[in-house]
């Protein structure tokens, strides 16, 4: 069987090249086109490849796997008309994004930018990620509002959310439909954002209008992980935000393994195969003392533990070179170098009270 795999899906490449019955083509996302996939029965892609009629017409493709949670690069009507089986990673990296959010929350608390239990947090988008964040915020008793016009459970208005001290975007991207999210927060919204409000965007860059990326530096209380036109981005046109990272919020080793397992599981079911992956988990033992009990009681979250395991500022500092004129590697090349272990890879050891243990498990840590 002929298979094509995006060259950045290294774990999948390793799996399939171990089997002689598969002829594996390995290409960059820029090289993947109709001609390249023409004789392949299965292809494994990332969000950097547009999945549409132009890609699949007159090809031998029977199975497509997109190993990403986002789906705005997929033309579902074209896939439906083609009778090709489509596997996606929807929700596969949701908790990795939650961990990114919690790290940002810890940074804001440590910097006295927000007040635990008092500052309001607004969530735009009530899908896999938004639901998880709200569930956690409710448990730790942080006031929060949720806006999503497609979800009946999200009962707050956009204005409610925009009045919060922290506004976190987790909506899917769309230009069409009843409630398109393209430039959902536009220039008029930007003018209303106050100096003590923080906007976190881990959804899609185009959910914000261009003015957000050129805001005055002294008023730029933004945390951006996603950017407009990432495949051809020029950061010299942007104002450096409070925190900037290269689309890595959902990029943990744990999340990538989950996406790989899902892709292989769907491949096996479709082709009646039994391809296996060796993904035995090695715990990272992390010892803590009962000062964590006091932190959780005072702040609602274990600040020091979160920031020792993942501090967004580390990736921010690595990313600063992309705001200079000269860039030696592309945006996509750079983001693949930043990988981290998720909370679930860490086993927390120490004498903690029951409340602390419950919070740590809520955040995905292992005990």
Order of alpha helices (4+ residues) and beta strands (2+ residues): beta-alpha-beta-alpha-beta-alpha-beta-alpha-beta-alpha-beta-alpha-beta-alpha-beta-alpha-beta-beta-beta-alpha-beta-alpha-alpha-alpha-alpha-beta-alpha
